Amino acid sequence: AYKFSKHYLAQIGELKSSGEEFDCAKEIDRLEEIEFWIRNIPQTKSSFFIQTSSDKFYPDFVAKLKNGKTLIIEYKGDHISDTKDTEEKINLGKFFEDKSNNAVLFLLATKKDSQGRSVRDQILDQIE
């Protein structure tokens, strides 16, 4: 079993022990640029959300980078990576990023993006 070393809390909530989101979490945990991260649990008092046109969007992961910035990651499987809902989340994430004065970065990650990049490469490219 993989032992996470950079998760902010002792317990990681709502993360299966296998699958694409688990693999994304491992990549986040392995990156030198990450100081710590959390699995963002929807609808709790401490959850981070972005308001959408119809409800609240709770991105999957929030990380503090060693350079002081915050990285917000929403992971999507290929089967739902091109829906209207996903498009709205991308637009809102980018809007939030733009309004943060370069303090927040947003990434909608997939197993392989349209450029053929892995999750790790998508994250690293977003950080740079």
C-alpha positions as CSV (number, residue, x, y, z in Angstrom):
1,A,0.0,0.0,0.0
2,Y,1.2,3.5,-0.8
3,K,1.9,5.7,2.3
4,F,1.1,9.3,1.7
5,S,3.7,11.6,3.3
6,K,2.5,15.1,2.4
7,H,-1.2,14.9,3.2
8,Y,-2.0,17.6,5.7
9,L,-4.2,15.4,7.9
10,A,-3.5,12.0,9.4
11,Q,-6.5,10.5,7.6
12,I,-7.4,11.0,4.0
13,G,-11.2,11.1,3.5
14,E,-13.2,9.7,0.6
15,L,-10.3,8.4,-1.5
16,K,-10.4,4.8,-2.7
17,S,-7.2,2.8,-2.3
18,S,-7.0,2.4,-6.1
19,G,-8.1,4.0,-9.3
20,E,-7.4,7.1,-11.3
21,E,-8.0,9.6,-8.4
22,F,-5.8,7.6,-6.1
23,D,-3.1,7.6,-8.8
24,C,-3.5,11.4,-9.1
25,A,-3.1,11.8,-5.3
26,K,0.1,9.7,-5.4
27,E,1.5,12.0,-8.1
28,I,0.6,15.1,-6.0
29,D,2.3,13.5,-3.0
30,R,5.5,12.7,-4.9
31,L,6.1,16.1,-6.3
32,E,9.0,18.1,-4.7
33,E,7.2,21.3,-5.4
34,I,4.3,20.4,-3.1
35,E,4.6,21.3,0.6
36,F,1.4,19.6,1.6
37,W,-2.1,18.8,0.2
38,I,-5.5,17.7,1.2
39,R,-8.3,15.7,-0.3
40,N,-11.1,18.2,-0.5
41,I,-14.2,16.6,0.9
42,P,-17.5,18.0,-0.5
43,Q,-19.9,19.8,1.8
44,T,-18.0,19.9,5.1
45,K,-17.4,23.1,7.1
46,S,-13.8,23.3,6.0
47,S,-14.4,22.4,2.3
48,F,-13.1,24.6,-0.4
49,F,-15.7,25.4,-3.1
50,I,-16.3,27.6,-6.2
51,Q,-19.9,28.6,-6.9
52,T,-21.3,27.4,-10.2
53,S,-24.4,28.5,-12.0
54,S,-26.4,25.8,-10.3
55,D,-24.5,24.5,-7.2
56,K,-21.1,24.4,-5.5
57,F,-18.0,22.9,-7.2
58,Y,-15.7,21.1,-4.7
59,P,-12.4,20.4,-6.5
60,D,-10.8,17.1,-5.6
61,F,-7.4,18.3,-4.3
62,V,-6.0,21.5,-2.8
63,A,-2.2,21.8,-2.4
64,K,0.1,24.4,-0.9
65,L,3.2,24.8,-3.1
66,K,6.6,25.5,-1.6
67,N,6.6,28.8,-3.4
68,G,3.6,29.9,-1.4
69,K,1.0,29.5,-4.1
70,T,-2.1,27.3,-3.9
71,L,-2.8,24.6,-6.5
72,I,-6.4,23.5,-7.0
73,I,-6.8,20.2,-8.9
74,E,-10.0,18.7,-10.2
75,Y,-9.5,15.2,-11.6
76,K,-11.8,13.9,-14.4
77,G,-11.9,10.5,-16.0
78,D,-11.9,10.5,-19.8
79,H,-15.6,9.5,-19.9
80,I,-16.6,12.9,-18.3
81,S,-13.7,15.2,-19.3
82,D,-15.6,16.9,-22.1
83,T,-19.1,17.6,-20.6
84,K,-20.8,21.0,-20.2
85,D,-20.4,20.6,-16.4
86,T,-16.6,20.0,-16.8
87,E,-16.4,23.0,-19.2
88,E,-18.0,25.2,-16.6
89,K,-15.7,24.0,-13.9
90,I,-12.6,24.7,-16.1
91,N,-13.9,28.2,-16.9
92,L,-14.6,29.0,-13.2
93,G,-11.3,27.6,-12.1
94,K,-9.5,29.7,-14.7
95,F,-11.5,32.8,-13.6
96,F,-10.7,32.1,-10.0
97,E,-7.0,31.8,-11.0
98,D,-7.0,35.0,-12.9
99,K,-8.6,36.9,-10.1
100,S,-6.1,35.6,-7.5
101,N,-3.3,37.9,-8.6
102,N,-1.2,34.8,-9.4
103,A,-1.6,33.3,-5.9
104,V,-3.8,30.4,-7.1
105,L,-3.3,27.9,-9.9
106,F,-6.1,25.7,-11.3
107,L,-5.8,22.4,-13.2
108,L,-8.4,20.1,-14.5
109,A,-6.3,16.9,-14.8
110,T,-6.9,13.7,-16.8
111,K,-5.0,10.5,-17.0
112,K,-3.6,11.7,-20.4
113,D,-4.5,15.1,-21.7
114,S,-5.0,16.2,-25.3
115,Q,-1.2,16.8,-25.6
116,G,-0.4,13.3,-24.3
117,R,0.9,14.5,-21.0
118,S,0.6,12.3,-17.8
119,V,-1.0,13.7,-14.7
120,R,2.5,14.4,-13.3
121,D,3.5,16.4,-16.4
122,Q,0.2,18.3,-16.4
123,I,0.8,19.4,-12.8
124,L,4.4,20.3,-13.3
125,D,3.5,22.4,-16.4
126,Q,0.8,24.2,-14.5
127,I,3.2,25.0,-11.6
128,E,5.8,26.4,-14.0
